[in-house]
């Protein structure tokens, strides 16, 4: 599959690159960012996938977080895809900030008119890793995933739906129980239809309750003053209770000075 390089910049001894390609799953051109640490010049490195939140593109994380310093020190190839298909000309996809463009929610849509293009789950777990493994110096056996908000939700469900695929999973302020919050209800009803039983396949709390896979360790960082924590969009307590019941290790760290919007703006 042909890759078109959009940009390349030196950063902490490595290279921060952005590529474009034609996605088979999403039936449109997609961009992703990849950071190649200095260690990638001499051998294969672990691959760490970052999933961004609502309204984001591949640019938010690579331009605002400063993660490249840590990735350079630890020899990590970090991949950051976009958050949804782009330019599909679907009626209504640009009408709101929390559904459609920039809000793919990392599911495979089953409803018209979304199901042809909005297949972010398969893109993130299958197509993109195959593309990365074929074109960059990564070790496919050392792959991990993390994300923020909608992307934290994405990271959790990708790990829980694919036992053993990822070495680690972590999330910043993830949407933990989307079937019970307004963001999730809006996205799932649009992408997956009115049958709420089908929503559970993409809900981390529901997936934990049914999990029977290999050992998995989960890390969640959550800001104490996050407005979306207090208004019931994130619901980490539900997820932690489900993990506790299933004896699945989860480390939950409540941070004093971490605000939800810090990752977007």
N, C-alpha and C positions, 0 to 999 in steps of 0.2 A: 504494500500500500504506500503510495507516494506521499512524502512529507514535504511541505514547503516551509522553509525557515522564515519567520517574520522578523525576529530580532535576536541579537546575541550580545550580551554584556558581561564583562569581567566583574566578578564579585567575590570577595574573600578568597581569592586564589582559584576560584572555579568559574563556571560559566552559567549565567542565567539566560535561558533560551525560551523562545515562544515559537510554536509550530502550528501550522494549519493542515488539515487533511479532510478528505471526503469520508464521512462516516457511513458505514453500511447500516448500522443499527438506527441511526437518527435521520438518515437520508438528507443530510445537509452538510455544509462545511463547518467543521468544529476546530476550535483552537484549544491548545493546552500548553501550559508552561512546564519546563523541566529544568531543574538545577543539577548541574554536573559538578561535583566537588573535585578538588585536585586529585584525589585517590582514583577517580574514574579514568584517569589517563594511563594507569598501569594495571588495572584489574577490575573485576566486577564488584559492584557495591550493592548493599541492601536498597530496596526501593520502598519509599514511603509516599503514600497517596494522600493528598489533602483535598477535602471536599468543602467548598465554600457555602455560605448561607444565602438567604434570599437577596435578590437584586445584584448579586456579585457576578463578575466574570472571572477569567483566569488571572486578571491583573490585580485584584484586591490584595490577595495574600502575598504575592511576590513583591509588590511595591510598598506595602505598608507594615508588614510584620517584622522584617529584619531576620527572618528565620535562617537566611543563608549563612550567617556566621556559625550557628550551631551545626548546620548541615555540613559545612566545610570541615569543622573540627572533628566530627564523628564519621565522615565519609559516607554521607547519605545522598542518594539520588532522590530528589523530591519532585513529585509530579502533581500538578494542580490543573485539573480540567475546568472547563466552563460549567455552569450550573444548569443549563438547559439547551435544547436546540435553538438555533438562530435563523431568522429569515425564512421560516417555513410558510409564511403567508396564510396562517390559520386565523380565521375570523375570531376575534376576541382575545388573541394571545398577548396583546399589549394593553389590554384594558385596565389591568390592576397589577400592583407591584408584588402581590403574594400568590399569583397564579399565572401560568403561561411563561412568557419570556423571563428568564432569570429565576424561575421557580419550578424547576423540574421535579423536585422532591425525591429524586433518585428512585423512582418507581418505573415499572413498565406499564404504561397506560393501556387500558382495555376498552375504553370508550371512544366513539367518534366525537370530534374529528382529531383527537389527540393520539390515538393508538398507532398511527403510521410513523410518527416522528418522536413522540415523547417516551423514549425507552432508555432513560438514563441509568436504570439499574443494570441492564445488560451492557450498556456502554462502559460503565465504570468497572464492572466485575469481569467482563470478558474481552470486549473489543479493545479497549485502551491498554490493559495489561499485555495483550498479545502484540500490540503495536510497539509498546515500550520494550518488551523483551526482545523483539526482533531488530530494534534499531539503536538501542543504547546499552552500555555496559552495566547491566543489572543482574543480580542473582535472583532468579524466579523463586527460589526456595526461601528467600529472606524478604518477604513482602509484608508491609504493615499499612494501616490506614487510620486516619484521624480527620476531624473536621469541626466546624463551628455551626451552631444553631441548626438550620435545615441540613447542613453538611454533617453536623454531629449525629443527627438522626440517620443520615445516609451511611456514615461510618459504622454506627452500631448495627444497623440492619444488614449491611454487607458482611460483617464479621459473623453475626448470629445465623445468617442464612447459608454461610459457607464455612462450616467448622474445619479448622486446620488450614484454611487458605491464607490467613493473615497471622503473622507472629504476634502482633499486638494491635489493640484498638483503643483509641482514646478520643475524647471529645470535649470541646469547650461549649458550655451552655447549650447542650443538645435539646432538641425537641424529643422528649423521651416517650411520650404516650399520645401520639398525634390523633388517635381515634377519639380522644376526649377533649381536644383543644380546637379552637376555631380555625387556626391555620390549617391543621390537619384535616378537619372536616371539610373545609372548602376545597383543598387540593384533592383529597381522596374521592369525594363525591364527583368532582369533575373528571379526574383521570380514570377512576376505577368503578364509578357508577354508584347507585343508591344502596346496593347490598353491602351493609356494614361488615358482614362476616368476611368479605373479601379484603377489607382494609387491614385486617389483623396480620396478613402476610407481610406487611410493610410497617409494622408497629413494633418498636424494640421491646416494650414492656410485654406485649402479647407473645413475641418470639421467645423471650426469656422463659416465660411460663411453660412453653412447650419444648424448650431446648433439651436435647439429649446427645449433643455432640461432644467433641474432645474438650479438654481443659481450656478455658479462656479466661484471661485476666483483663479487666476493664478499668480504665481510669477516666474520671470525669472531673473537670474543673468548672466551677460555677461561681459567678460573681454574686456576692451578697445583695448588692443594690441593683441588680438587673431588673428593669421594669417588667420584662416578660416572664420573669420568675414569679413576681408578686401577682401578676394578672392571670396566671394559670395557663400560659402557653407552653411551658417547658415540662412541668410535672416530674421532676427527677425523683421525688419521694416514691411515686408509684413504681418507677423502675427499680429503685434500690430495694423496695419491699419485695418485688418479684425475684430479684437476684438473691436476697437473703433466704427466701422460701426455697429456692432451688439450689442453695449453697454454691452459687456462682460468685467467685471473688470480684468485688467491685470496690475501688478506692474512690471516694467522693470527697473532694476538697473544696470547701466554701471559702472563696477568696474575698478579702475586704474591699479591694479597689478595682474590681474587674466589672466593667459595664458592657452590656450586650453590644451597643453600637460601636465600641472601640474597634471591632473587627471589620466593620463596614465602611467607616468614614476616615 
